[in-house]
Amino acid sequence: MKEYEIIVGLETHIQLNTETKIFCACKADSWEAEPNTNVCPVCTGQPGVLPRLNAEAVQKGALLAAAMHAEINPCSIFDRKHYFYPDLPKGFQITQLFEPIGKGGYLDLYMPDGEIKRVRINKMHLEEDAGKTKLEHGQRMVDLNRGGVPLVEMVTEPDLRSGEEAAQYLSQLRELLRWIGVSEADMERGHLRCDANVSIREKGSTAFNTKTEIKNVNSIDSVRQAITQEAKRQIELVESGGKVEQYTLDWDADTGKLSMMRSKEGEADYRYFREPDLQPVILSNAEIEAIKASLPELPYARRRRFVEEYQLSAYDAEVLTSERGLSDYFEEAVALYAKEPKTISNWMMNDMIRLMNDTGKSAKGLVLKPAALVEIVKLIDDGKINAATGKSLLVKVEQTGKSPATIVEEESLGLIADADSLRKQIETILAGAPNEVAAYRGGKETLMGWFVGQVMRATRGKADPKLTREILLELLKD
């Protein structure tokens, strides 16, 4: 059997998180609205209406272009793409073909094996979304709530070589979109949708063969599975003497199977021409530079900096930069703590992420702010509370909004550091454990941990560990 190489290009539709739709004042995100309630004459294509461009969509589209290392086009133009489908009542989609918002660009993928793979961008343009259809009670129903929602369509060059690489691209693109704040990128809600173009060729060949397009892929796992399955089908077809035809395929996530939908259209089928009802979008040099300047430090640059500046492991840096809010939280806490950054990293990696998971909140949404976390860590450093109390304080601060010091005082959670008081309690414990005392004095020094545990139990964990050990060593002498 010949060896084959899989060639994959992805088309992603990214819903921009603007307040309103791209050409009218209807709410952009209407996921939970009743069908056809978030519509107006503009987004339903009524005769005589005129579109009005949403400036926020342009700003966010240009910001994404900057994040993708693309050239922001100082003069972009909208076009009409003609096709008939029930969810597009006016018979054409307003999009960009000849002069899009961004030109070129790339996304560097950081693969699990440490390789960096560059995926080039072929197209990046603004457009309006269509509505959607679904089958109910044996009838095809149309919901136009989504019609007119602002999208960036981004098409890669055929640079991906497997379903796994495509999954990595989507995962890291989703992280970038959320990081720069242009999209919620929730695939379940359709904020990020993907079509995959798949073809095969013999290894060593540079030719591009006939491709098929996979539609309706709504999760990263589905992208991986669908591409792998389609590549396998094409290889088996070619090996048996068949020929791959240019078809659009439908992915069924419930069955995990692909089916033929229709022959694939080309650009000529859409009869593109310039949109006559919209002026060109003009961005001055000053506006373009301002957009670039507003771009935050990107995830992988921050990841590298965390390793170099804070001496974190690559794993810790990756987790702490997986979400921008978490990363910002860490940096603010480190600045306030002004000691070893690894200490804050340990609290973030273990206890803070657990708190976020338990509460269902992002780092930005927590009541427990970085200053409160640092206050807890300093209380432990200063010997005023122990680590177990510190962990419990995370939850109590989150639930009550009170400061850690206030909770410690109100609930008497501070360590017992009064030597005389602690000595009396330890003497009582030793008097009640003569056998263990005799065994320790007989050479079984491992019982020290048991004695410390008894003291902690009796004091509900409030005994100063260092002082406890010093007193025990003194009282347990022969």
C-alpha positions in Angstrom: 0.0 0.0 0.0 1.3 3.5 -0.9 1.9 6.0 1.8 -0.4 9.0 1.8 -0.3 12.5 3.3 -3.4 14.2 4.5 -3.9 17.8 3.4 -6.3 19.9 5.6 -7.5 23.5 5.4 -10.0 24.9 7.8 -12.7 27.5 7.3 -13.8 29.1 10.6 -16.7 31.4 11.2 -16.1 33.5 14.3 -19.0 35.3 15.9 -17.9 38.7 17.2 -19.2 39.5 20.7 -20.7 42.9 19.8 -23.9 44.2 21.4 -25.8 44.4 18.1 -25.8 42.8 14.7 -23.5 44.0 12.0 -26.0 46.0 9.9 -28.9 46.7 12.3 -29.7 47.4 16.0 -31.0 43.9 16.9 -29.2 42.1 19.7 -26.3 40.1 18.4 -26.4 37.2 20.9 -29.9 35.8 21.1 -29.1 32.1 21.9 -32.0 31.7 24.4 -34.6 33.9 22.6 -37.7 32.4 21.1 -37.4 31.8 17.3 -37.8 34.9 15.1 -38.2 37.3 18.0 -34.8 39.1 17.6 -35.4 40.4 14.1 -36.1 43.5 12.1 -36.8 44.5 8.5 -33.0 44.9 7.9 -31.9 41.4 9.1 -34.9 39.7 7.5 -34.2 41.3 4.1 -37.4 43.3 3.7 -37.7 45.5 0.5 -36.4 49.0 0.7 -34.3 48.7 3.8 -30.7 49.8 4.0 -27.9 48.3 6.1 -25.9 50.5 8.6 -22.4 49.2 9.5 -21.6 48.4 13.1 -18.3 50.2 13.9 -17.6 47.8 16.8 -17.6 44.9 14.4 -14.9 46.6 12.3 -12.8 47.4 15.4 -12.9 43.8 16.6 -12.3 42.4 13.2 -9.3 44.6 12.8 -8.0 43.6 16.3 -8.3 39.9 15.3 -6.3 40.6 12.1 -3.6 42.2 14.2 -3.5 39.3 16.6 -3.1 36.9 13.6 -0.1 38.9 12.3 -2.2 40.0 9.3 -2.1 43.3 7.5 -5.1 45.5 8.5 -6.6 46.7 5.2 -6.9 50.6 5.3 -9.8 50.3 2.7 -12.0 47.3 2.9 -15.1 46.8 0.8 -18.3 44.8 1.2 -19.7 42.5 -1.6 -22.8 40.6 -2.3 -22.6 36.8 -2.4 -25.7 35.4 -4.1 -27.3 32.1 -3.2 -30.7 30.8 -2.4 -31.5 29.1 0.9 -34.5 29.5 3.2 -32.4 31.0 6.0 -31.2 33.9 3.8 -34.5 35.6 2.8 -32.9 38.5 0.8 -31.2 36.0 -1.5 -27.6 37.2 -0.9 -25.2 37.6 1.9 -23.2 40.7 2.6 -19.6 39.7 2.9 -16.1 40.7 1.7 -14.2 39.0 -1.1 -12.0 41.4 -3.1 -10.9 43.8 -0.3 -11.3 42.2 3.1 -10.5 43.6 6.6 -7.3 41.6 6.9 -4.7 40.2 4.4 -2.3 37.3 5.1 -1.4 36.4 8.6 -0.6 33.2 10.4 -1.1 31.3 13.7 1.8 29.5 15.3 0.7 26.2 16.9 2.5 25.0 19.9 2.2 21.2 19.5 2.3 18.7 22.4 5.7 17.3 21.2 7.2 20.8 21.5 7.2 21.5 17.7 6.0 24.9 16.5 3.9 24.7 13.4 2.9 27.8 11.4 -0.5 27.8 9.8 -0.9 30.5 7.2 -4.1 32.4 6.7 -5.5 32.7 3.2 -8.6 34.8 3.8 -9.9 36.9 6.7 -13.1 39.0 6.1 -16.1 40.4 7.8 -19.6 39.2 6.9 -23.1 38.7 8.2 -24.4 35.4 9.4 -27.4 33.7 7.9 -30.3 32.3 10.0 -30.6 28.6 10.7 -33.0 25.8 9.9 -34.0 22.8 11.8 -36.3 19.8 11.3 -39.4 19.8 13.6 -42.5 17.6 13.3 -41.5 16.6 9.8 -41.2 20.2 8.6 -38.1 22.3 7.9 -38.4 25.4 10.2 -36.5 28.7 9.8 -35.2 30.8 12.7 -33.8 34.2 11.6 -32.6 35.3 15.0 -29.0 34.6 14.0 -29.3 36.4 10.7 -27.1 39.5 10.5 -24.9 38.5 13.5 -21.3 39.8 12.8 -18.8 37.2 11.8 -15.2 37.0 10.8 -14.6 34.2 8.3 -11.1 33.0 8.4 -9.7 30.4 5.9 -6.3 28.7 6.4 -3.9 27.6 3.7 -3.8 23.8 3.4 -1.0 23.6 6.0 -2.5 21.1 8.4 -1.6 17.4 8.1 -4.0 15.5 10.4 -7.2 15.6 12.4 -5.0 16.2 15.5 -3.3 19.2 14.0 -6.7 20.6 13.0 -8.0 20.1 16.6 -4.9 21.9 18.0 -5.5 24.8 15.6 -9.1 25.2 16.7 -8.2 24.9 20.4 -5.5 27.5 20.2 -7.5 29.8 18.0 -10.3 29.6 20.6 -7.9 30.5 23.3 -6.7 33.5 21.3 -10.2 34.8 20.5 -11.1 34.8 24.2 -7.8 36.2 25.2 -8.1 39.3 23.1 -11.9 39.6 23.9 -13.4 39.6 20.4 -15.5 36.4 20.7 -16.8 34.0 23.4 -15.8 31.2 21.0 -18.3 28.8 22.5 -18.7 26.0 19.8 -21.8 24.7 21.5 -23.5 28.0 21.0 -22.2 28.5 17.5 -19.8 31.3 18.3 -17.1 29.4 16.6 -18.0 27.1 13.7 -15.7 25.1 11.5 -15.7 23.5 8.0 -12.8 21.3 7.0 -11.4 20.8 3.5 -9.7 17.4 3.2 -7.7 15.8 0.5 -4.9 13.3 0.2 -1.8 12.8 -1.9 1.1 10.4 -2.1 4.0 11.2 0.3 6.6 13.2 -1.5 4.1 14.8 -3.9 3.6 18.6 -4.0 0.3 18.4 -6.0 -3.0 19.4 -4.5 -5.7 16.9 -5.4 -9.5 17.1 -5.3 -10.8 18.0 -1.9 -14.1 17.4 0.0 -15.6 19.8 2.5 -17.0 18.7 5.8 -19.8 20.8 7.2 -21.7 21.0 10.6 -18.7 20.2 12.8 -19.5 21.7 16.2 -16.8 20.5 18.6 -13.0 20.0 18.6 -13.3 16.3 19.1 -15.7 16.1 16.1 -13.2 18.0 13.9 -10.5 15.4 14.8 -12.8 12.4 14.2 -14.4 13.7 11.0 -11.1 14.6 9.3 -9.5 11.3 10.3 -12.6 9.4 9.0 -12.7 11.2 5.7 -9.0 10.8 5.0 -9.3 7.1 5.6 -12.3 7.0 3.2 -10.4 8.8 0.5 -7.3 6.5 0.9 -9.5 3.4 0.6 -11.3 4.8 -2.4 -8.1 5.6 -4.3 -6.5 2.3 -3.3 -9.5 0.5 -4.8 -9.2 2.4 -8.1 -11.8 5.0 -7.4 -11.6 8.8 -7.7 -12.3 11.4 -5.1 -15.1 13.8 -6.2 -15.6 17.4 -5.0 -18.5 17.0 -2.6 -19.8 18.7 0.5 -20.2 16.2 3.4 -22.4 16.4 6.4 -21.0 15.3 9.8 -23.5 13.7 12.2 -22.1 14.0 15.7 -24.7 11.5 17.1 -23.7 8.7 14.8 -20.1 9.8 14.2 -20.6 9.4 10.4 -20.3 11.4 7.3 -22.8 11.6 4.5 -22.9 13.3 1.0 -24.9 16.6 0.9 -24.3 18.1 -2.5 -21.6 18.9 -5.0 -19.4 21.7 -3.9 -19.9 25.2 -5.3 -17.1 27.5 -6.5 -16.8 31.3 -6.2 -18.2 31.8 -9.8 -21.5 30.2 -8.6 -22.1 33.0 -6.2 -22.0 35.9 -8.7 -20.1 38.3 -6.4 -20.3 42.0 -6.9 -19.8 45.1 -4.8 -22.4 45.9 -2.2 -24.0 49.1 -3.5 -25.6 50.2 -0.2 -22.4 50.4 1.9 -19.5 52.8 1.6 -15.9 51.4 1.8 -14.5 51.0 5.3 -11.7 53.5 5.7 -9.2 53.2 8.5 -6.5 55.9 8.9 -2.9 55.1 9.8 -3.5 56.5 13.2 -6.6 54.3 13.7 -4.7 51.2 12.6 -1.8 52.0 14.9 -4.2 52.5 17.8 -5.8 49.1 17.1 -2.3 47.4 17.1 -1.4 49.3 20.3 -4.5 48.0 22.1 -3.5 44.4 21.4 -2.6 42.7 24.8 0.4 40.5 25.3 -0.5 37.3 23.6 -0.7 33.9 25.3 2.5 32.3 24.1 4.6 35.5 24.7 3.2 35.6 28.2 3.9 31.9 28.7 7.5 32.3 27.7 7.8 35.4 30.0 6.4 33.5 33.0 9.1 30.8 32.6 11.9 33.4 32.2 10.8 36.1 34.6 9.1 34.0 37.4 11.2 30.8 37.0 8.0 28.7 36.6 8.0 25.3 35.0 6.7 25.1 31.4 3.6 23.2 32.8 2.8 25.8 35.4 3.2 28.6 32.9 0.9 26.8 30.4 -1.9 26.3 33.0 -1.6 29.9 34.3 -1.8 31.4 30.8 -4.7 29.1 29.6 -7.1 32.0 30.3 -6.3 35.7 30.4 -8.2 36.4 33.6 -6.3 33.7 35.4 -3.0 35.0 34.1 -3.8 38.6 35.1 -4.9 37.4 38.6 -1.5 35.6 39.1 0.5 38.6 38.0 -1.4 40.9 40.3 -0.9 38.5 43.3 2.8 38.2 42.5 3.2 41.9 42.5 1.5 42.3 45.9 3.3 39.3 47.5 6.8 40.5 46.4 8.4 37.2 47.5 8.9 33.9 45.7 6.4 33.7 42.7 6.4 29.9 42.9 4.5 30.2 46.2 1.7 32.1 44.5 1.9 29.7 41.6 1.3 26.7 43.9 -1.7 28.3 45.5 -3.1 29.2 42.0 -2.4 25.8 40.5 -4.0 23.8 43.3 -6.4 25.7 45.5 -7.5 28.6 43.3 -8.3 26.5 40.3 -10.3 24.1 42.5 -12.2 27.1 43.9 -13.0 28.3 40.4 -14.2 24.8 39.4 -16.3 24.5 42.5 -18.0 27.9 42.1 -18.2 27.8 38.3 -16.5 31.3 38.2 -13.7 32.6 36.2 -10.7 34.2 38.0 -12.1 37.6 37.1 -15.5 36.8 38.6 -14.2 35.6 42.0 -15.1 37.6 45.1 -11.7 36.5 46.4 -9.4 39.1 44.8 -5.6 38.8 44.5 -5.1 41.0 47.5 -7.1 38.6 49.7 -5.2 35.6 48.4 -1.9 37.4 49.3 -3.2 38.3 52.7 -3.9 34.6 53.4 -0.4 33.6 52.2 1.2 36.2 54.4 -0.8 35.1 57.5 0.7 31.7 57.0 4.2 33.1 56.4 4.0 35.1 59.6 2.9 32.0 61.6 -0.5 33.4 62.4 -2.5 30.6 60.8 -1.6 27.2 59.4 -1.9 26.0 55.8 -5.1 24.1 56.5 -6.8 27.2 57.9 -5.5 29.2 54.9 -7.2 26.8 52.5 -10.5 27.0 54.4 -10.2 30.8 54.3 -10.3 30.8 50.5 -13.8 29.4 50.6 -14.9 31.6 53.5 -13.7 34.8 51.9 -15.4 33.8 48.6 -18.7 33.1 50.4 -18.8 36.1 52.7 -16.7 38.8 51.1 -15.0 39.5 54.4 -11.2 40.0 54.7 -9.2 37.0 55.8 -8.0 38.8 58.9 -11.6 39.6 60.0 -12.6 36.0 59.6 -9.6 34.7 61.5 -10.5 37.1 64.4 -14.2 36.4 64.4 -13.8 32.6 64.3 -10.7 32.5 66.5 -8.8 30.7 63.8 -5.3 32.1 64.7 -2.6 29.8 65.8 -2.0 29.2 69.5 1.4 30.8 70.1 1.1 31.3 73.8 3.8 28.8 75.1 2.3 28.5 78.6 -1.2 27.8 77.4 0.0 25.3 74.8 2.3 23.6 77.3 -0.6 22.8 79.6 -2.6 21.2 76.8 0.3 19.1 75.7 1.0 18.0 79.3 -2.6 16.8 79.5 -2.3 14.9 76.2 1.0 13.2 77.4 -0.6 12.2 80.7 -3.3 10.4 78.8 -0.9 8.4 76.6 1.6 6.7 79.0 2.2 3.8 76.7 3.1 6.0 73.7 5.3 8.2 75.9 7.2 5.1 77.2 7.6 3.8 73.6 9.0 7.1 72.4 11.4 7.3 75.3 12.4 3.7 74.5 13.6 4.8 71.1 10.4 4.8 68.9 11.0 8.4 67.8 8.6 8.0 64.8 5.8 8.6 67.4 6.6 12.3 67.3 4.2 12.7 64.3 1.5 10.9 66.3 2.0 13.3 69.3 1.9 16.4 67.0 -1.3 15.0 65.5 -3.0 14.6 68.9 -2.1 18.2 69.8 -3.5 19.5 66.5 -6.7 17.5 67.0 -7.1 18.8 70.6 -6.5 22.4 69.5 -8.6 22.0 66.2 -5.4 22.6 64.2 -4.7 26.0 65.8 -1.4 25.0 67.6 1.7 26.6 66.2 3.5 23.6 64.6 7.0 24.8 65.4 6.2 25.7 69.0 4.3 22.4 69.5 7.3 20.4 68.4 9.7 22.3 70.6 7.5 21.7 73.7 7.0 18.0 72.9 10.8 17.5 72.5 11.3 19.2 75.9 8.6 17.2 77.7 9.4 13.8 76.2 13.0 13.9 77.3 13.9 11.0 79.7 
